[in-house]
Amino acid sequence: MNDNQREPEDFEAMLRKFLSGQPLDPEQLAKAAGLPIDPSALQEMLAQISAAIVPGTQTEGVNWNLVQTQARKISAKNTIAVPESVGRSINTSTATGNLWLDEATDLGPISIEPKLLSRELWVADSIGLFKDLATPVAERMAVALTENFQENLPEEFAGMLSQASGIMKSAGSVMFAMQLGEALGKLSEEVLSGGDIGLPIFQEARPAFVAQNLAHFVNSLEEEADQVYIYLAVRELAHSRLFKHSKWLRGYIVNLITSYASEITIDNSRIVELSEGFDPAEVGNIQKALESGALIAPRTESQTRALERIETVLALIEGWVDCVTQAATKRLPRSLAIAETMRRKRASIGPAERTFLTLIGLELRPRKIREASSMWQQVTDAVGLEKRDAIWSHPDLIPTEQDIQDPAKLIERTLKQNPEDEIDAALRDLLG
């Protein structure tokens, strides 16, 4: 407890005033709650909660407008103007990359020009995908926090809040939404491109670059900038070509992840532990528990198998992109060195990405990417570009974990049949 000792009578009076719709002085709130918090931060928190409990504006689950608002606010903090030369370097590298990729893959080129994103625009473009991925566990978390804190409120507040049942639901939603928004906003400072975290943010496949982050990353390396720009442009274009060709792939990944997330449960005993004797001055403990994933119950066997499947599919995508990128950038003298730098970057997941994945209950590790890249190279050598890339024509043809470890059977299957012909025949049969 700090010097501002919190009196229950003061805190109850403050809550009564708040619930009656009267404006609160942030300094009064800090004094009543015993919180050594900056008044401006308190004012912002009050505004968010007030907006959440205005009659007629409450929503079930997580307030995604608040997630986006919080994320965009954070992403805008350290935004700087990017020189026009960066845009020219990206456009030039993309044009070169498209030509080189034509020699390395059978999948057709992307005709749409690359999208140059600010950090705020990346948040706006990606919020739809992350909403799909995070909703199942986010709603569970918000409800669990709400119910347990409501049950464990001091008796002197129970009667006062019984006539305002929406406030606790809104408070739980606000708490989790602000955590998600903060993680997403910080993630916008780390990503380089649309496909940088291995997930497609656009419904329509197209290359995209977060110009400020990309320029900073290129300048941080002891490599020739032109070569790094070309290498990264080729990677992003390869990623976009794959999702453009395999239109089913984006939905397939999202369904895998949301199905896994829908089975996530919350460790109720941990929330009870936090909510018993809840002290507003110790709200940081809840934030730490959310960020660490401590409130999510251990995975079941079926969830572990599902997570392994998700990791395998993402590794297959990244491995294919690696394999194709290496073939397309063989003209670059420093291609292998840049490739190794990118592998190390992926292997060390940034703090914001780790926090976001933990909040939604995922632990994605790029441990299989190197093995998947080697598998795709062996398949390329054995069957050629056309048959290799035809494997992406249908989800039933996706290689398995066993194929990554031992590509011999995959190569044998691929040599024996033309996957696209088989699918066309099946469609003809289905349509009569």
KOLPAFI-450611 format. One line per 5 residues: number of its first residue (from 1); for each residue x, y, z of N, C-alpha, C. Coordinates in steps of 0.05 Angstrom, whole numbers, plus 5000, padded with zeros to 4 digits. Layout:
NUM> X,Y,Z,X,Y,Z,X,Y,Z; ...
//
This chain:
1> 5017,4976,5000,5000,5000,5000,5018,5025,5000; 5010,5045,4985,5026,5069,4985,5017,5089,5006; 5028,5113,5005,5021,5133,5025,4992,5141,5023; 4980,5138,5000,4952,5145,4996,4935,5122,5006; 4931,5119,5031,4916,5096,5042,4888,5096,5031
6> 4879,5072,5022,4853,5070,5010,4831,5064,5031; 4812,5081,5034,4790,5077,5052,4767,5065,5038; 4755,5043,5048,4732,5030,5034,4709,5049,5030; 4704,5067,5049,4682,5086,5046,4686,5105,5022; 4712,5114,5019,4718,5131,4996,4715,5116,4969
11> 4724,5091,4969,4722,5076,4944,4693,5070,4937; 4677,5063,4957,4648,5058,4952,4634,5083,4942; 4641,5106,4954,4629,5131,4945,4636,5137,4916; 4662,5131,4909,4671,5136,4882,4655,5118,4862; 4652,5092,4869,4637,5074,4852,4608,5083,4848
16> 4596,5091,4871,4568,5100,4869,4565,5124,4849; 4584,5142,4852,4584,5166,4834,4587,5158,4805; 4605,5138,4801,4611,5130,4773,4587,5116,4761; 4574,5098,4777,4551,5083,4767,4527,5101,4762; 4526,5124,4776,4503,5142,4772,4507,5160,4748
21> 4530,5157,4734,4535,5171,4710,4549,5198,4713; 4557,5205,4738,4571,5230,4743,4601,5228,4735; 4612,5249,4724,4640,5248,4716,4658,5246,4741; 4681,5232,4738,4700,5229,4760,4726,5244,4755; 4737,5254,4776,4763,5267,4775,4784,5244,4778
26> 4802,5242,4758,4822,5220,4759,4838,5221,4785; 4845,5245,4796,4860,5246,4820,4844,5235,4844; 4817,5240,4843,4799,5230,4864,4799,5200,4863; 4798,5189,4838,4799,5159,4835,4825,5148,4846; 4847,5160,4840,4873,5151,4850,4874,5151,4880
31> 4863,5172,4892,4863,5174,4921,4845,5153,4934; 4821,5150,4922,4802,5131,4933,4811,5102,4931; 4824,5096,4908,4832,5068,4903,4860,5063,4913; 4875,5083,4922,4902,5079,4931,4921,5072,4909; 4916,5083,4885,4932,5077,4862,4952,5099,4855
36> 4977,5093,4855,4997,5113,4847,5000,5114,4816; 4978,5122,4803,4977,5121,4774,4975,5150,4763; 4988,5154,4741,4987,5181,4728,4958,5188,4722; 4948,5212,4729,4921,5220,4724,4912,5217,4695; 4930,5223,4676,4923,5222,4648,4917,5193,4640
41> 4932,5174,4651,4927,5146,4645,4900,5137,4657; 4894,5147,4681,4868,5141,4693,4845,5152,4677; 4849,5176,4667,4828,5189,4651,4822,5172,4627; 4843,5162,4614,4839,5145,4590,4824,5120,4597; 4832,5107,4620,4819,5082,4628,4789,5087,4634
46> 4783,5109,4647,4756,5116,4653,4739,5120,4628; 4752,5134,4608,4738,5139,4583,4731,5113,4569; 4749,5093,4569,4744,5068,4556,4722,5053,4570; 4723,5051,4597,4703,5037,4612,4676,5051,4609; 4676,5078,4610,4651,5093,4608,4638,5087,4581
51> 4654,5087,4559,4643,5081,4533,4632,5053,4531; 4645,5035,4546,4636,5007,4544,4610,5002,4558; 4603,5019,4578,4578,5013,4593,4556,5033,4588; 4559,5050,4567,4537,5067,4560,4514,5050,4551; 4490,5055,4560,4467,5038,4553,4464,5036,4523
56> 4460,5011,4514,4456,5006,4485,4481,5002,4470; 4505,5006,4483,4530,5002,4468,4545,4977,4477; 4535,4963,4497,4549,4939,4506,4547,4917,4486; 4569,4902,4483,4569,4879,4465,4578,4854,4479; 4570,4831,4468,4578,4806,4479,4608,4801,4472
61> 4622,4788,4491,4650,4781,4485,4668,4805,4485; 4688,4804,4468,4709,4825,4468,4702,4848,4450; 4707,4872,4459,4702,4896,4444,4724,4900,4424; 4720,4892,4399,4741,4892,4379,4747,4920,4368; 4727,4938,4371,4733,4966,4364,4753,4978,4383
66> 4751,4970,4409,4771,4979,4428,4798,4967,4423; 4799,4941,4415,4824,4928,4408,4838,4944,4386; 4823,4951,4365,4835,4965,4343,4843,4993,4351; 4827,5007,4366,4833,5034,4375,4859,5034,4391; 4861,5016,4410,4885,5014,4427,4910,5007,4410
71> 4907,4988,4392,4929,4979,4375,4939,5002,4357; 4920,5016,4345,4928,5038,4327,4941,5061,4342; 4932,5066,4366,4943,5087,4382,4973,5081,4388; 4978,5056,4396,5006,5048,4402,5023,5048,4377; 5011,5038,4354,5027,5036,4330,5035,5064,4319
76> 5019,5084,4326,5024,5111,4316,5045,5126,4332; 5052,5116,4356,5069,5130,4375,5096,5137,4362; 5110,5117,4351,5137,5121,4341,5138,5121,4311; 5116,5128,4298,5116,5128,4269,5132,5152,4259; 5149,5147,4239,5164,5168,4226,5160,5168,4196
81> 5165,5190,4184,5162,5191,4154,5184,5175,4141; 5176,5160,4121,5196,5143,4107,5204,5157,4081; 5230,5159,4076,5238,5173,4051,5226,5159,4026; 5222,5176,4006,5211,5165,3981,5230,5144,3969; 5255,5145,3975,5274,5126,3964,5268,5097,3973
86> 5256,5095,3997,5249,5068,4007,5227,5056,3989; 5207,5072,3983,5186,5063,3965,5196,5055,3938; 5215,5071,3927,5227,5064,3901,5243,5038,3903; 5257,5035,3925,5273,5010,3928,5254,4986,3929; 5232,4988,3943,5213,4966,3945,5201,4960,3918
91> 5192,4980,3903,5180,4976,3877,5200,4964,3857; 5224,4974,3857,5244,4963,3839,5251,4934,3845; 5253,4928,3871,5259,4901,3880,5236,4882,3873; 5212,4892,3875,5189,4875,3869,5188,4868,3839; 5194,4888,3823,5194,4882,3794,5216,4862,3787
96> 5239,4865,3799,5261,4845,3794,5253,4818,3805; 5242,4818,3829,5234,4793,3842,5214,4777,3826; 5195,4791,3814,5175,4777,3798,5187,4762,3775; 5206,4775,3762,5220,4762,3739,5236,4738,3748; 5250,4740,3770,5266,4718,3780,5249,4695,3790
101> 5226,4702,3801,5208,4681,3812,5196,4664,3789; 5192,4676,3766,5181,4661,3743,5199,4637,3736; 5224,4638,3743,5243,4616,3737,5243,4595,3760; 5232,4602,3783,5234,4585,3806,5208,4572,3814; 5186,4580,3803,5160,4568,3810,5141,4568,3786
106> 5124,4548,3787,5103,4546,3766,5079,4563,3772; 5077,4574,3796,5054,4590,3804,5056,4617,3792; 5034,4627,3781,5034,4652,3766,5040,4676,3782; 5048,4698,3768,5057,4723,3782,5033,4738,3793; 5039,4756,3812,5020,4775,3823,5020,4800,3807
111> 4996,4807,3796,4995,4831,3779,4990,4856,3795; 4980,4853,3820,4974,4877,3837,5000,4888,3848; 5002,4915,3847,5026,4928,3857,5029,4924,3887; 5053,4924,3898,5056,4920,3927,5044,4942,3943; 5033,4935,3966,5020,4955,3983,5040,4964,4004
116> 5046,4990,4005,5064,5001,4025,5047,5011,4049; 5053,4998,4072,5037,5003,4096,5052,5019,4117; 5037,5036,4131,5047,5047,4156,5041,5026,4177; 5051,5031,4201,5044,5012,4223,5014,5013,4229; 5002,5036,4228,4974,5039,4233,4957,5024,4212
121> 4966,5026,4187,4951,5012,4165,4954,4982,4168; 4978,4973,4177,4981,4944,4181,4961,4934,4202; 4958,4950,4224,4938,4942,4244,4910,4941,4232; 4903,4961,4217,4876,4962,4205,4872,4939,4186; 4892,4932,4170,4889,4910,4151,4889,4882,4165
126> 4903,4880,4187,4906,4853,4199,4885,4847,4221; 4870,4867,4229,4851,4863,4252,4831,4842,4246; 4822,4840,4220,4802,4819,4213,4813,4791,4217; 4837,4786,4209,4849,4760,4212,4853,4753,4242; 4863,4772,4257,4868,4767,4286,4842,4764,4301
131> 4822,4777,4292,4796,4774,4305,4786,4745,4301; 4789,4734,4277,4782,4707,4272,4797,4688,4290; 4824,4693,4293,4841,4675,4308,4836,4677,4338; 4831,4701,4348,4831,4705,4376,4804,4703,4389; 4782,4706,4374,4755,4708,4386,4749,4685,4405
136> 4753,4659,4398,4745,4638,4416,4756,4640,4444; 4783,4643,4446,4795,4644,4473,4790,4671,4486; 4789,4693,4470,4785,4719,4481,4758,4721,4495; 4737,4710,4483,4711,4711,4495,4710,4694,4521; 4723,4670,4520,4725,4654,4544,4738,4669,4567
141> 4760,4682,4560,4776,4696,4580,4760,4719,4592; 4747,4735,4575,4731,4758,4585,4709,4749,4604; 4695,4727,4596,4673,4717,4613,4683,4706,4639; 4705,4691,4638,4716,4679,4662,4726,4701,4682; 4740,4721,4671,4748,4743,4689,4724,4757,4701
146> 4704,4762,4685,4680,4776,4695,4667,4761,4717; 4661,4735,4712,4646,4719,4731,4660,4717,4758; 4686,4711,4757,4701,4707,4781,4705,4732,4797; 4711,4755,4784,4714,4779,4799,4688,4788,4811; 4666,4783,4797,4640,4791,4806,4633,4774,4831
151> 4639,4749,4830,4633,4731,4853,4650,4738,4878; 4674,4749,4873,4692,4754,4895,4694,4783,4903; 4676,4800,4894,4676,4827,4903,4669,4829,4933; 4680,4848,4947,4672,4852,4975,4642,4855,4978; 4631,4846,5000,4602,4846,5004,4590,4874,5002
156> 4606,4894,5011,4595,4921,5011,4589,4931,4983; 4601,4918,4962,4596,4927,4935,4575,4911,4921; 4569,4887,4932,4551,4868,4917,4524,4880,4911; 4512,4892,4931,4485,4903,4927,4486,4927,4907; 4506,4943,4910,4509,4966,4892,4511,4958,4863
161> 4526,4935,4857,4530,4927,4830,4509,4908,4819; 4491,4898,4836,4471,4879,4827,4452,4892,4807; 4449,4918,4809,4431,4932,4790,4446,4942,4766; 4471,4936,4764,4487,4945,4741,4504,4921,4732; 4490,4899,4725,4504,4874,4718,4522,4878,4694
166> 4516,4897,4677,4532,4900,4652,4559,4911,4658; 4563,4924,4680,4589,4937,4685,4612,4917,4687; 4606,4894,4701,4628,4874,4704,4634,4861,4677; 4613,4855,4661,4618,4844,4635,4635,4863,4618; 4627,4888,4619,4642,4908,4604,4670,4911,4614
171> 4674,4911,4640,4701,4914,4651,4719,4891,4643; 4708,4866,4644,4724,4843,4635,4731,4845,4606; 4712,4854,4590,4717,4857,4561,4738,4879,4556; 4736,4901,4570,4755,4923,4567,4783,4915,4575; 4785,4900,4597,4811,4892,4607,4825,4874,4586
176> 4811,4855,4575,4823,4836,4556,4828,4850,4529; 4809,4867,4521,4812,4881,4496,4836,4899,4496; 4841,4913,4518,4864,4931,4519,4890,4916,4518; 4890,4892,4531,4914,4875,4529,4919,4866,4501; 4898,4857,4487,4902,4848,4459,4910,4871,4442
181> 4898,4894,4446,4905,4918,4430,4934,4926,4434; 4943,4925,4459,4970,4933,4464,4990,4914,4451; 4984,4887,4452,5002,4868,4440,5002,4871,4409; 4979,4876,4398,4977,4879,4369,4991,4905,4360; 4988,4926,4375,5001,4951,4369,5031,4948,4369
186> 5042,4934,4389,5071,4930,4391,5080,4911,4369; 5063,4893,4361,5070,4874,4339,5074,4890,4313; 5059,4911,4310,5061,4928,4285,5089,4941,4283; 5104,4942,4305,5131,4953,4305,5152,4932,4297; 5144,4907,4295,5163,4885,4290,5160,4874,4262
191> 5136,4873,4251,5132,4859,4225,5144,4875,4202; 5154,4860,4182,5166,4872,4159,5147,4873,4135; 5130,4852,4133,5113,4849,4109,5087,4835,4116; 5070,4833,4095,5044,4820,4099,5046,4791,4108; 5066,4777,4098,5069,4748,4105,5091,4743,4125
196> 5100,4764,4139,5123,4761,4157,5119,4741,4179; 5095,4740,4191,5090,4722,4213,5078,4695,4204; 5078,4691,4177,5070,4665,4166,5040,4663,4161; 5025,4683,4168,4996,4683,4164,4987,4704,4145; 4969,4698,4127,4960,4718,4107,4940,4738,4118
201> 4947,4764,4118,4929,4783,4130,4908,4793,4110; 4912,4789,4084,4893,4799,4064,4875,4776,4054; 4850,4782,4050,4832,4762,4038,4841,4756,4010; 4848,4778,3995,4859,4775,3968,4889,4776,3970; 4902,4755,3960,4931,4753,3962,4945,4776,3948
206> 4962,4791,3962,4977,4812,3950,5002,4817,3968; 5024,4826,3955,5047,4833,3971,5043,4859,3986; 5054,4860,4010,5052,4885,4026,5077,4888,4043; 5085,4912,4048,5109,4918,4064,5104,4940,4084; 5112,4936,4108,5111,4958,4128,5137,4974,4124
211> 5135,4996,4110,5158,5010,4099,5178,5018,4121; 5168,5030,4143,5185,5040,4164,5201,5017,4176; 5188,4995,4182,5202,4972,4195,5221,4959,4176; 5213,4957,4150,5231,4945,4130,5256,4961,4127; 5253,4987,4125,5277,5005,4121,5295,5003,4145
216> 5284,5002,4169,5300,5000,4193,5315,4973,4194; 5302,4952,4186,5314,4925,4187,5337,4924,4166; 5332,4934,4142,5353,4933,4121,5377,4949,4131; 5372,4973,4142,5395,4989,4151,5410,4978,4175; 5397,4959,4190,5410,4948,4213,5430,4925,4206
221> 5428,4916,4181,5445,4893,4173,5471,4903,4159; 5491,4887,4162,5517,4894,4149,5517,4880,4121; 5497,4886,4106,5494,4876,4079,5487,4899,4060; 5492,4894,4034,5484,4915,4015,5453,4917,4014; 5444,4942,4017,5415,4946,4019,5400,4935,3995
226> 5410,4939,3971,5396,4930,3947,5391,4900,3948; 5411,4885,3957,5408,4856,3958,5387,4847,3978; 5387,4861,4001,5368,4854,4022,5339,4860,4013; 5336,4884,4000,5309,4891,3990,5299,4870,3970; 5316,4862,3951,5308,4842,3931,5301,4816,3944
231> 5318,4807,3963,5313,4781,3976,5285,4782,3991; 5280,4803,4006,5255,4805,4021,5231,4808,4003; 5235,4822,3980,5213,4825,3961,5206,4798,3949; 5227,4782,3942,5222,4756,3931,5207,4738,3951; 5214,4739,3976,5201,4723,3996,5171,4731,3998
236> 5166,4756,3999,5138,4765,4001,5122,4758,3977; 5134,4761,3953,5120,4754,3928,5115,4724,3927; 5134,4708,3936,5129,4679,3936,5106,4671,3954; 5105,4684,3977,5083,4679,3996,5057,4687,3984; 5056,4710,3970,5031,4719,3958,5023,4701,3935
241> 5042,4692,3918,5036,4674,3896,5023,4648,3906; 5034,4638,3928,5024,4613,3939,4995,4616,3947; 4988,4637,3961,4961,4641,3971,4942,4649,3949; 4953,4662,3928,4936,4668,3905,4928,4643,3890; 4948,4625,3886,4943,4600,3872,4925,4582,3888
246> 4931,4578,3914,4916,4560,3931,4896,4576,3947; 4874,4583,3934,4854,4601,3946,4841,4589,3971; 4843,4563,3974,4832,4549,3997,4850,4551,4022; 4875,4559,4018,4896,4556,4039,4891,4575,4062; 4883,4600,4057,4879,4619,4079,4857,4609,4098
251> 4834,4601,4086,4812,4591,4102,4819,4566,4117; 4835,4549,4104,4844,4524,4116,4860,4529,4141; 4879,4548,4140,4895,4554,4164,4878,4567,4186; 4861,4586,4178,4844,4599,4198,4826,4578,4212; 4815,4560,4197,4798,4539,4209,4813,4521,4227
256> 4837,4514,4220,4854,4497,4237,4859,4511,4264; 4866,4537,4263,4872,4551,4287,4848,4557,4304; 4826,4565,4291,4801,4571,4307,4789,4546,4319; 4792,4523,4305,4782,4498,4316,4798,4490,4341; 4824,4494,4339,4842,4489,4362,4834,4508,4385
261> 4832,4533,4379,4826,4553,4399,4799,4549,4413; 4780,4538,4397,4753,4534,4409,4753,4514,4431; 4774,4497,4433,4776,4477,4454,4792,4486,4477; 4803,4511,4476,4819,4521,4498,4801,4527,4522; 4809,4519,4545,4794,4524,4570,4811,4542,4588
266> 4797,4555,4606,4810,4573,4625,4814,4559,4652; 4837,4564,4664,4843,4552,4690,4829,4568,4711; 4805,4559,4718,4788,4574,4736,4800,4577,4764; 4816,4558,4773,4828,4559,4799,4848,4583,4800; 4861,4588,4778,4881,4610,4778,4866,4637,4778
271> 4844,4639,4764,4829,4664,4765,4817,4668,4793; 4807,4647,4805,4796,4649,4832,4818,4659,4851; 4842,4649,4848,4864,4657,4864,4870,4686,4861; 4869,4696,4836,4874,4725,4831,4851,4742,4842; 4826,4732,4839,4804,4750,4845,4797,4750,4875
276> 4805,4730,4890,4800,4730,4919,4817,4752,4932; 4804,4768,4947,4818,4790,4959,4829,4810,4939; 4815,4813,4917,4824,4831,4895,4829,4859,4905; 4852,4870,4899,4860,4897,4907,4865,4913,4882; 4850,4935,4877,4855,4951,4852,4884,4960,4850
281> 4898,4963,4872,4926,4972,4870,4944,4950,4859; 4934,4925,4858,4950,4903,4847,4940,4893,4820; 4928,4911,4805,4917,4903,4779,4939,4893,4760; 4963,4901,4765,4986,4892,4749,4989,4862,4749; 4981,4849,4771,4983,4820,4773,4965,4806,4752
286> 4942,4818,4747,4924,4807,4727,4936,4810,4699; 4948,4833,4694,4961,4838,4668,4984,4817,4664; 5000,4812,4684,5022,4793,4682,5011,4765,4676; 4989,4758,4690,4978,4731,4686,4967,4728,4658; 4954,4749,4647,4944,4748,4620,4967,4745,4600
291> 4988,4761,4603,5010,4761,4584,5026,4735,4585; 5027,4722,4608,5043,4697,4610,5028,4672,4602; 5001,4675,4598,4985,4651,4591,4978,4634,4616; 4983,4645,4640,4979,4629,4664,4950,4623,4669; 4931,4638,4656,4903,4633,4660,4891,4612,4642
296> 4907,4602,4623,4898,4582,4604,4905,4554,4614; 4886,4536,4614,4890,4509,4625,4909,4494,4607; 4923,4474,4618,4941,4457,4602,4926,4444,4578; 4941,4440,4556,4929,4428,4532,4922,4399,4536; 4900,4391,4523,4893,4363,4522,4909,4349,4500
301> 4907,4322,4499,4921,4307,4479,4911,4314,4451; 4885,4318,4448,4874,4325,4421,4884,4353,4413; 4886,4371,4432,4896,4398,4426,4925,4397,4418; 4940,4380,4431,4969,4377,4424,4972,4367,4396; 4955,4348,4388,4956,4337,4360,4948,4359,4340
306> 4927,4374,4347,4918,4396,4330,4939,4417,4326; 4953,4424,4348,4974,4444,4347,4997,4435,4330; 5004,4409,4332,5025,4398,4315,5018,4400,4286; 4992,4396,4279,4984,4398,4251,4986,4427,4242; 4978,4446,4258,4981,4474,4251,5010,4481,4246
311> 5027,4472,4264,5056,4478,4261,5067,4466,4235; 5057,4441,4229,5067,4428,4205,5059,4443,4180; 5033,4452,4178,5024,4466,4155,5039,4493,4151; 5042,4508,4173,5057,4533,4172,5086,4529,4164; 5098,4507,4174,5125,4501,4166,5127,4493,4137
316> 5107,4479,4126,5107,4472,4098,5105,4497,4080; 5089,4516,4089,5087,4542,4074,5113,4557,4075; 5124,4560,4099,5149,4575,4101,5172,4560,4088; 5172,4534,4090,5193,4518,4077,5192,4520,4046; 5168,4520,4035,5165,4524,4006,5174,4551,3998
321> 5167,4572,4013,5175,4599,4008,5206,4601,4009; 5218,4588,4029,5247,4588,4031,5260,4575,4007; 5250,4552,3999,5261,4537,3977,5259,4553,3951; 5236,4564,3946,5232,4580,3921,5249,4605,3922; 5250,4618,3945,5266,4643,3947,5295,4638,3942
326> 5305,4616,3953,5334,4610,3948,5340,4605,3919; 5321,4591,3905,5325,4587,3876,5324,4612,3861; 5305,4630,3869,5301,4655,3853,5322,4676,3858; 5336,4674,3881,5356,4695,3888,5385,4685,3885; 5388,4664,3870,5415,4653,3867,5435,4672,3853
331> 5424,4693,3840,5441,4713,3827,5453,4732,3848; 5441,4733,3872,5451,4752,3892,5475,4740,3906; 5498,4754,3906,5522,4744,3918,5519,4737,3948; 5502,4752,3962,5499,4748,3991,5472,4734,3998; 5461,4720,3979,5435,4707,3984,5435,4688,4008
336> 5455,4671,4010,5456,4651,4032,5459,4665,4059; 5475,4686,4060,5479,4700,4085,5453,4714,4094; 5439,4726,4075,5414,4739,4081,5393,4719,4090; 5393,4695,4076,5374,4674,4083,5378,4665,4112; 5403,4662,4120,5409,4654,4148,5400,4675,4168
341> 5404,4700,4161,5394,4722,4178,5364,4720,4182; 5349,4714,4161,5320,4712,4163,5312,4688,4179; 5327,4666,4177,5321,4642,4193,5324,4649,4223; 5345,4663,4229,5350,4670,4257,5328,4689,4267; 5320,4707,4250,5298,4726,4258,5273,4711,4264
346> 5266,4691,4248,5241,4676,4253,5244,4658,4277; 5268,4648,4282,5272,4630,4305,5270,4644,4331; 5276,4670,4332,5274,4686,4356,5249,4704,4354; 5227,4692,4361,5201,4707,4359,5202,4731,4377; 5194,4754,4365,5195,4779,4380,5176,4779,4404
351> 5182,4797,4424,5165,4797,4448,5136,4803,4443; 5130,4821,4424,5102,4828,4419,5087,4804,4406; 5101,4790,4387,5088,4767,4375,5084,4745,4395; 5103,4741,4413,5100,4721,4434,5077,4727,4452; 5075,4753,4460,5053,4761,4478,5026,4757,4465
356> 5024,4765,4439,4998,4762,4425,4990,4732,4423; 5009,4715,4415,5003,4687,4412,4996,4674,4439; 5009,4683,4460,5003,4673,4487,4975,4681,4495; 4968,4706,4490,4941,4715,4497,4919,4699,4484; 4924,4690,4459,4903,4674,4446,4908,4644,4448
361> 4928,4637,4464,4931,4609,4470,4947,4593,4450; 4963,4606,4433,4979,4592,4413,5008,4593,4420; 5023,4572,4414,5052,4572,4416,5063,4560,4391; 5067,4578,4371,5077,4569,4345,5107,4571,4344; 5120,4549,4338,5149,4549,4337,5158,4542,4308
366> 5176,4557,4297,5185,4552,4270,5206,4530,4268; 5205,4511,4286,5226,4491,4288,5228,4473,4264; 5206,4470,4249,5206,4451,4227,5212,4464,4200; 5217,4490,4199,5219,4503,4173,5243,4494,4158; 5266,4491,4171,5290,4483,4157,5286,4455,4145
371> 5274,4436,4161,5269,4409,4150,5249,4410,4127; 5228,4427,4129,5209,4429,4107,5221,4441,4082; 5239,4460,4085,5253,4471,4062,5270,4450,4048; 5283,4434,4064,5299,4412,4053,5282,4392,4038; 5258,4386,4049,5240,4368,4036,5231,4378,4009
376> 5224,4404,4008,5215,4416,3983,5237,4415,3962; 5262,4419,3971,5284,4419,3952,5288,4390,3941; 5285,4370,3958,5287,4343,3948,5265,4336,3929; 5241,4345,3934,5218,4341,3916,5223,4355,3890; 5233,4380,3891,5239,4395,3866,5259,4380,3849
381> 5280,4370,3861,5301,4355,3846,5290,4330,3833; 5270,4318,3847,5260,4292,3838,5237,4294,3817; 5220,4314,3820,5196,4315,3803,5193,4340,3787; 5209,4361,3792,5208,4386,3777,5188,4406,3789; 5190,4431,3779,5174,4452,3790,5144,4448,3787
386> 5135,4439,3764,5106,4437,3758,5092,4418,3777; 5104,4394,3780,5091,4374,3797,5094,4381,3826; 5116,4393,3833,5120,4402,3861,5098,4422,3869; 5094,4443,3852,5075,4464,3859,5046,4454,3856; 5042,4433,3840,5014,4422,3838,5005,4409,3864
391> 5024,4403,3882,5016,4392,3908,4999,4411,3923; 5002,4438,3918,4986,4458,3932,4958,4462,3920; 4950,4444,3902,4924,4447,3888,4901,4440,3906; 4905,4423,3927,4883,4414,3943,4893,4406,3971; 4877,4412,3992,4886,4406,4019,4892,4376,4024
396> 4879,4358,4009,4884,4330,4013,4912,4321,4004; 4925,4339,3989,4952,4332,3978,4974,4343,3996; 4967,4358,4017,4988,4371,4033,5005,4349,4046; 5032,4352,4045,5049,4333,4058,5045,4332,4089; 5053,4310,4100,5050,4306,4129,5077,4310,4143
401> 5076,4308,4170,5100,4309,4185,5119,4287,4177; 5108,4263,4171,5125,4240,4163,5138,4246,4136; 5124,4260,4118,5136,4268,4092,5159,4287,4096; 5157,4305,4116,5179,4323,4121,5204,4308,4129; 5200,4289,4147,5223,4273,4157,5234,4254,4136
406> 5216,4243,4119,5225,4224,4098,5209,4229,4073; 5220,4245,4054,5205,4254,4030,5201,4232,4009; 5213,4208,4014,5213,4188,3992,5185,4180,3984; 5167,4176,4003,5140,4167,3995,5125,4190,3982; 5129,4214,3990,5117,4237,3977,5126,4239,3948
411> 5152,4236,3944,5162,4237,3917,5150,4214,3900; 5148,4191,3912,5136,4168,3897,5107,4174,3890; 5092,4184,3908,5064,4191,3902,5061,4212,3881; 5078,4232,3882,5077,4254,3863,5085,4245,3835; 5104,4227,3833,5113,4217,3807,5091,4200,3794
416> 5075,4186,3810,5056,4167,3799,5031,4181,3788; 5025,4205,3797,5000,4217,3788,5003,4247,3784; 4985,4257,3769,4983,4286,3766,4961,4296,3784; 4967,4309,3807,4946,4316,3826,4924,4333,3814; 4930,4351,3796,4909,4368,3785,4890,4353,3768
421> 4900,4333,3752,4882,4317,3736,4863,4301,3754; 4873,4291,3776,4857,4275,3794,4835,4291,3806; 4841,4316,3813,4821,4334,3825,4800,4341,3804; 4810,4347,3780,4791,4354,3758,4772,4332,3753; 4782,4307,3754,4764,4284,3749,4744,4281,3771
426> 4752,4286,3796,4734,4284,3818,4712,4305,3817; 4720,4330,3808,4700,4351,3804,4680,4344,3782; 4690,4332,3760,4672,4324,3739,4652,4304,3748; 4662,4285,3764,4644,4264,3775,4623,4276,3793; 4631,4296,3810,4613,4309,3828,4592,4325,3814
431> 4600,4338,3792,4581,4355,3778,4567,4340,3756; 4572,4315,3752,4558,4299,3732,4567,4306,3704
//
